[in-house]
Amino acid sequence: MMVDDRTRIHMSLTPHQRTVLNYITEFQNKRGYSPSLADLAVAFGVRSKNSVAKVVNTLVHEKQIEKDPKGRIKIVSMAHLDDVPVPLTLPLFGPIAAGFPTTAEEYSEQITLDHYLVKNRTSTFLLRVKGESMINAGIREGDLVIVDRGREPRSEDIVVGVLDGEFTLKRLKKDKGKHYLKAENDDFPDLHALDELKVAGVVVGSVRKYH
């Protein structure tokens, strides 16, 4: 597939610039007109319109958007972005107390979720958890765990273990020079291989959907 210059530039934008461009486009699609700088400032949690104006001007310079004679953003055509994989980037707020409430802080950065969760895309996969053997590690039934099969397993890692040919999610432990698998739930026994223990991947994160 040939990639035109505009698409190539889009792929080179920073995550924050892509997020602003995507927000402008979604805003236009839903409302039929473009957001103002004030709209963008509210959406991205900043007090000054100057910071979003700089991003908008960069997008204009990179020919991702255009302005009309009055300086308003024109309707964006997304046809050139149909084949471009755009990472999901969201503003990061906080920190927030899990105990007594504190004053909320403005976000200071943007987090691209796939970059944050996945270090090596080619060696990473997801598994849906069944059972409650890892609840004390914060992993419950129905959660998705992110597994990197290219990472070297170490003692105390949560791993996808292959115990005598059976796959299971447990913590890798070592005792007297020999590895075994331990559940994070006292109702489950330690697992020792009768024949062979292998590691199919190391858990690097987990995802839980509440609604």
Secondary structure, 3 states (H helix, E strand, C coil): CCCCHHHHHHHHCCHHHHHHHHHHHHHHHHHCCCCCHHHHHHHCCCCCHHHHHHHHHHHHHCCCCCECCCCCECCCCCHHHCCCCCCCEEEECCCCCCCCCCCCCCCCEEEEHHHHHCCCHHHEEEEECCCCCCHHHCCCCCCEEEEECCCCCCCCCEEEEEECCEEEEEEEEEECCEEEEECCCCCCCCECCCCCEEEEEEEEEEECCCC
